Amino acid sequence: MAELDRRYAQSTPVGRTEAGVIDQGLRAYMIRVYNYMASGVAITGVVAYLVYSLSFVQTDAGLQLTSLGQFLFGSAFMWVVIFAPLALVFFISARISSMSVGTAQTVFWVFAALMGASLASVFAVYAGESIARMFFITAAAFGALSLWGYTTTKDLTGWGSFLFMGLIGVIIAMIVNLFIGSTALQFAISVIGVLVFAGLTAYDTQQIKEMYYAGDDGTVTGRKAVMGALRLYLDFINLFLLLLQLFGDRR
């Protein structure tokens, strides 16, 4: 991405209009956001499959945990695996303004790897073909929603409070359902969650676009790109998991 920035700087001729400069700078900035986001999703997928391969083994009795799997998913360490990514999200959000761009990138990729470890059990629950199918459906839906959020002239700012309330409602319902185990409630959570994260994909894309300022230096722009990538990454992963719950084929 540094090379992309250098090419952008070198290709800007003297006398170009300010609007043209902003347009090219915004394009480079958004490409940077999507590249970071895509790299995070790729890291998550690779780590999730590797951890699954090392943690589960197929036997005549079905999938069994290996010694590593017992440690990661059958002991108290399981809670570290589950909550470590969440803790890192709060850490990035709180400290991003004091990080260098390189540090912010590294922490984001560490977060993506931790998410991969926490999602490894998905491969044990759902068939591989179903996971692949839902991934490509999610990618297509995410791409269309994000493109609309980027190109629409409609101001989506008003969606923010509504989507946030919906997100809080989904989280509360998920916590409640951990105790009651209702299939009907889980279905409702998945449907509402898909709608919420579909809306957040478009909303966050527009907000990330609005965050761009041509006068920012490279460090500030880089930090904004990492935070934008984190927001879109979370939208993508949650949309994928909810669609998988709705339409995925279990083993």
Secondary structure, DSSP 8 states (H G I E B T S, - for coil): -HHHHHHHHHT--TT--HHHHHHHHHHHHHHHHHHHHHHHHHHHHHHHHHHHHHHEEEETTEEEE-HHHHHHHSSTTHHHHHHHHHHHHHHHHHHGGGS-HHHHHHHHHHHHHHHHHHTTTHHHHB-HHHHHHHHHHHHHHHHHHHHHHHH--S--TTHHHHHHHHHHHHHHHHHHHHHH--HHHHHHHHHHHHHHHHHHHHHHHHHHHHH--TT--HHHHHHHHHHHHHHHHHHHHHHHHHHHHHH--B-
